[in-house]
Amino acid sequence: MSYDASAPLLSGLAPLASRYDGFILDLWGVLHDGERPYPGVLECLDQLMAAGKRLCLLSNAPRRVGPVAGILAAMGITGDHYHHLVTSGEATFEALAHRPDSWHARLGRRCLHLGPEHDRQLFEGLPDLELVTTPSAATFVLNTGPSTYEEAPEDYGPILDACARRSLPMLCANPDLEVMIGPRRVLCAGTLAKRYEDLGGRVRYHGKPHATVYQRCLGLLGVDDRRRILAIGDSLHTDSAGAASAGLDSVLVTGGILCQTLGGRWGQAPDSDALAALLGSGAPRPAAVMPCLMW
């Protein structure tokens, strides 16, 4: 099997940049590895900003925009490098604060949180919400992911079973299945949500690949022609699928979550046969592929 050149493999973004006025950029696996920016990323952002492009960063982080912006700034990705930042955590917070539809309105006020302690900043500003510690006391579940990097989906079997027996609805604040933190592959809330669905649980997701978060980005970018907007991400499941559903072109970065799957190392071209098999598996086809985000 040979690689299908209908999604060209590029070494940098420069050949595509003039075709687009707005860019939606993933964070983990594209801009940074969870600890620091990838080489070449800051230069690429600087080039796009200098060219007058509109940049919106879009993350499935289950945190509000302020804390995520602070984390990025500590890495050196500051407000000078982008115009807007959207997170699945912020979308989740707003849904809990405003209850925009009947599904959210029926959640009630007693919340069982599945996730690490540091994600509890998501509850600040929600005084009517009561955090409980058992499924029997809850009216819904808020899932922000495993509490530690070492946990596996099986560790959550008992609590998910108990929630399913009570038919508790679940809000998933991070649809990602997994993410790379440095060299380590770590499970995300999306994996727990999929397991809950397998048990018959009802789940509502906030974040990529779901339409509402792209609508938010499009409104912020202010670019009316969707053909002039490019989404860049490292996940077929969230980034490529979400862009396709929103009617946007996308670029798949292979140096993030797919790096091991595609038999490469960061910054190097993926194995052509593995890439052809991946893109021929029925997944949304990106407009181009790049090993990493560089200019």
C-alpha positions as CSV (number, residue, x, y, z in Angstrom):
1,M,0.0,0.0,0.0
2,S,1.4,3.4,-0.9
3,Y,0.6,6.8,0.6
4,D,-2.3,8.6,-1.1
5,A,-0.9,11.9,-2.2
6,S,-4.4,13.5,-2.3
7,A,-3.5,14.6,1.2
8,P,0.0,15.9,0.5
9,L,2.8,15.5,3.1
10,L,4.2,18.9,3.9
11,S,7.3,20.0,5.9
12,G,5.7,23.3,7.0
13,L,2.7,25.5,6.9
14,A,4.0,28.2,4.6
15,P,2.8,26.7,1.3
16,L,-0.8,26.6,2.6
17,A,-1.0,29.9,4.6
18,S,-2.0,32.2,1.8
19,R,-5.2,30.1,1.1
20,Y,-6.6,30.8,4.6
21,D,-7.5,33.9,6.7
22,G,-8.4,32.1,9.9
23,F,-6.8,29.2,11.8
24,I,-8.1,26.9,14.5
25,L,-5.1,25.3,16.3
26,D,-5.1,22.4,18.7
27,L,-2.8,22.7,21.8
28,W,-1.6,19.3,23.1
29,G,0.3,17.4,20.3
30,V,0.4,20.5,18.0
31,L,1.7,23.5,19.9
32,H,3.2,21.8,22.9
33,D,3.8,18.4,24.5
34,G,2.2,19.2,27.9
35,E,5.4,20.6,29.2
36,R,6.9,22.9,26.6
37,P,6.3,24.2,23.0
38,Y,7.5,22.1,20.2
39,P,10.5,23.5,18.3
40,G,9.4,25.8,15.5
41,V,5.9,26.5,16.9
42,L,6.5,30.0,18.2
43,E,8.1,31.1,14.9
44,C,5.1,29.6,13.0
45,L,2.6,31.5,15.2
46,D,4.7,34.7,14.8
47,Q,4.6,34.3,11.0
48,L,0.9,33.8,10.9
49,M,0.3,36.8,13.2
50,A,2.6,39.0,11.1
51,A,0.7,38.0,8.0
52,G,-2.6,39.2,9.5
53,K,-4.1,35.8,10.0
54,R,-6.8,35.3,12.7
55,L,-5.8,32.6,15.2
56,C,-8.0,30.8,17.6
57,L,-6.6,28.1,19.9
58,L,-9.0,25.3,20.6
59,S,-8.3,22.9,23.4
60,N,-10.2,19.9,24.9
61,A,-8.7,20.8,28.3
62,P,-11.4,20.4,31.0
63,R,-10.4,23.8,32.5
64,R,-11.5,27.4,32.0
65,V,-9.8,29.7,29.6
66,G,-8.0,31.8,32.3
67,P,-6.0,28.9,33.8
68,V,-5.2,27.4,30.4
69,A,-3.9,30.8,29.2
70,G,-1.7,31.0,32.3
71,I,-0.3,27.6,31.5
72,L,0.4,28.6,28.0
73,A,2.1,31.9,29.0
74,A,4.3,30.0,31.4
75,M,5.5,27.9,28.4
76,G,6.1,31.1,26.4
77,I,2.9,30.9,24.3
78,T,1.5,34.4,25.2
79,G,-1.4,36.5,24.0
80,D,1.0,37.9,21.4
81,H,0.9,34.6,19.6
82,Y,-2.9,34.2,19.1
83,H,-6.2,36.2,19.2
84,H,-8.6,33.8,21.0
85,L,-8.6,30.8,23.2
86,V,-11.5,28.3,23.5
87,T,-11.6,25.3,25.9
88,S,-14.0,22.5,26.4
89,G,-13.8,23.3,30.1
90,E,-15.1,26.8,29.5
91,A,-17.9,25.4,27.4
92,T,-18.8,23.0,30.2
93,F,-18.8,25.8,32.8
94,E,-21.1,27.9,30.7
95,A,-23.5,25.0,30.1
96,L,-23.7,24.4,33.9
97,A,-24.1,28.1,34.6
98,H,-26.8,28.9,32.0
99,R,-28.4,25.5,31.3
100,P,-29.0,26.3,27.7
101,D,-31.4,23.4,26.9
102,S,-33.7,20.9,28.5
103,W,-31.0,18.3,28.8
104,H,-28.8,20.5,30.9
105,A,-31.8,21.9,32.8
106,R,-32.7,18.4,33.9
107,L,-29.2,17.7,35.4
108,G,-30.1,19.0,38.8
109,R,-27.6,20.5,41.2
110,R,-25.9,17.6,43.0
111,C,-22.7,16.8,41.1
112,L,-20.4,13.8,41.4
113,H,-17.0,14.8,40.0
114,L,-14.8,12.2,38.4
115,G,-11.4,13.8,37.9
116,P,-8.3,15.3,39.6
117,E,-8.5,17.8,42.4
118,H,-7.0,20.6,40.3
119,D,-9.9,20.4,37.9
120,R,-12.2,21.5,40.6
121,Q,-11.5,25.1,39.7
122,L,-14.2,24.5,37.1
123,F,-16.8,24.8,39.9
124,E,-15.7,28.2,41.0
125,G,-18.5,30.6,40.1
126,L,-21.2,28.0,40.3
127,P,-22.5,28.6,43.8
128,D,-25.7,26.6,43.2
129,L,-23.8,23.4,42.5
130,E,-23.4,20.9,45.3
131,L,-20.4,18.5,45.1
132,V,-21.2,15.0,46.4
133,T,-19.0,12.0,46.9
134,T,-21.3,9.0,46.0
135,P,-23.6,8.1,43.1
136,S,-26.5,7.7,45.5
137,A,-26.3,11.4,46.4
138,A,-25.8,12.7,42.9
139,T,-28.2,13.9,40.2
140,F,-25.4,13.9,37.5
141,V,-21.8,13.1,36.9
142,L,-19.1,15.6,35.7
143,N,-16.3,13.7,34.1
144,T,-13.0,15.6,33.6
145,G,-10.8,12.5,33.4
146,P,-8.7,10.1,35.5
147,S,-7.4,11.5,38.8
148,T,-3.8,10.3,38.1
149,Y,-1.7,9.5,35.0
150,E,-1.3,5.9,36.1
151,E,-5.0,5.0,36.2
152,A,-6.7,2.8,33.7
153,P,-10.3,2.6,32.6
154,E,-10.7,-0.6,34.6
155,D,-10.0,1.4,37.8
156,Y,-13.3,3.3,37.2
157,G,-15.4,0.2,36.6
158,P,-17.1,0.1,40.0
159,I,-18.0,3.8,40.1
160,L,-19.2,3.8,36.5
161,D,-21.3,0.7,37.2
162,A,-22.9,2.4,40.2
163,C,-23.7,5.6,38.2
164,A,-25.2,3.5,35.4
165,R,-27.4,1.6,37.8
166,R,-28.8,5.0,38.9
167,S,-29.1,6.2,35.3
168,L,-27.1,9.3,36.1
169,P,-26.5,11.6,33.1
170,M,-22.8,12.4,32.5
171,L,-21.2,15.6,31.3
172,C,-17.8,14.9,29.7
173,A,-15.6,18.0,29.8
174,N,-12.9,16.5,27.6
175,P,-13.8,14.3,24.6
176,D,-10.2,13.3,24.0
177,L,-9.5,9.6,24.5
178,E,-5.9,10.1,25.4
179,V,-3.1,12.7,25.2
180,M,0.7,12.7,25.2
181,I,2.4,14.4,28.2
182,G,6.1,14.4,27.3
183,P,6.8,10.9,26.1
184,R,3.9,9.4,28.1
185,R,0.5,8.4,26.8
186,V,-2.2,9.4,29.3
187,L,-5.9,8.6,29.3
188,C,-8.5,11.4,29.1
189,A,-12.1,11.8,30.1
190,G,-13.4,10.7,26.7
191,T,-12.2,7.1,27.4
192,L,-14.2,7.0,30.6
193,A,-17.2,8.5,28.8
194,K,-17.1,5.8,26.1
195,R,-17.0,3.1,28.7
196,Y,-20.0,4.7,30.4
197,E,-21.9,4.7,27.1
198,D,-21.0,1.0,26.7
199,L,-22.8,0.5,30.1
200,G,-25.9,2.3,28.7
201,G,-25.1,5.6,30.3
202,R,-26.2,8.9,28.7
203,V,-23.3,11.3,27.9
204,R,-23.2,14.9,26.7
205,Y,-19.9,16.1,25.4
206,H,-18.4,19.6,25.3
207,G,-15.4,20.1,23.1
208,K,-14.1,18.7,19.8
209,P,-15.4,17.2,17.6
210,H,-18.8,18.5,18.5
211,A,-20.4,21.3,16.6
212,T,-21.1,23.9,19.3
213,V,-17.4,24.4,20.1
214,Y,-16.6,25.1,16.4
215,Q,-19.5,27.5,16.2
216,R,-17.9,29.4,19.1
217,C,-14.5,29.5,17.3
218,L,-16.0,30.6,14.0
219,G,-17.9,33.5,15.8
220,L,-14.6,34.6,17.4
221,L,-12.6,34.4,14.2
222,G,-15.0,36.6,12.2
223,V,-14.1,34.9,8.9
224,D,-17.4,34.4,7.0
225,D,-16.1,32.1,4.3
226,R,-15.4,28.7,5.9
227,R,-13.3,27.8,2.9
228,R,-10.8,30.3,4.2
229,I,-10.5,28.7,7.6
230,L,-8.0,25.9,8.4
231,A,-8.1,23.6,11.5
232,I,-4.8,22.0,12.6
233,G,-4.7,19.1,15.0
234,D,-3.1,15.7,15.8
235,S,-6.3,13.6,16.3
236,L,-8.5,12.1,13.6
237,H,-11.1,11.4,16.2
238,T,-11.5,14.9,17.4
239,D,-9.6,17.4,15.3
240,S,-10.1,16.0,11.8
241,A,-13.6,14.8,12.4
242,G,-14.7,18.1,14.1
243,A,-13.3,20.2,11.2
244,A,-15.0,18.0,8.6
245,S,-18.3,18.3,10.4
246,A,-17.9,22.1,10.5
247,G,-17.1,22.2,6.8
248,L,-13.5,23.2,7.4
249,D,-10.3,22.1,5.8
250,S,-7.8,20.5,8.2
251,V,-4.2,19.6,8.5
252,L,-3.2,16.4,10.5
253,V,0.0,16.7,12.5
254,T,1.5,13.3,12.9
255,G,4.0,14.1,15.7
256,G,1.5,14.1,18.5
257,I,-0.8,11.4,19.6
258,L,-0.3,9.4,16.3
259,C,3.5,9.5,16.4
260,Q,4.0,5.9,17.7
261,T,1.1,4.5,15.6
262,L,2.7,5.9,12.5
263,G,6.1,4.5,13.2
264,G,7.9,7.8,13.4
265,R,9.7,10.1,15.7
266,W,8.7,13.7,16.4
267,G,9.7,15.9,13.5
268,Q,10.2,13.0,11.1
269,A,7.9,11.9,8.3
270,P,5.5,9.1,9.3
271,D,5.8,5.7,7.8
272,S,4.0,5.9,4.4
273,D,2.3,2.6,4.6
274,A,1.0,3.2,8.1
275,L,-0.3,6.7,7.1
276,A,-2.0,5.3,4.0
277,A,-3.7,2.6,6.1
278,L,-4.8,5.2,8.6
279,L,-6.3,7.6,6.1
280,G,-7.9,4.7,4.2
281,S,-9.7,3.5,7.2
282,G,-12.8,5.7,6.7
283,A,-11.5,8.5,8.9
284,P,-12.0,12.1,7.7
285,R,-9.3,13.0,5.2
286,P,-7.3,16.1,5.9
287,A,-6.3,18.5,3.3
288,A,-2.6,17.9,4.1
289,V,-0.4,16.1,6.6
290,M,2.6,17.5,8.5
291,P,5.0,15.8,10.9
292,C,4.9,18.9,13.1
293,L,3.8,22.5,13.1
294,M,6.5,24.6,11.5
295,W,6.5,27.5,9.2
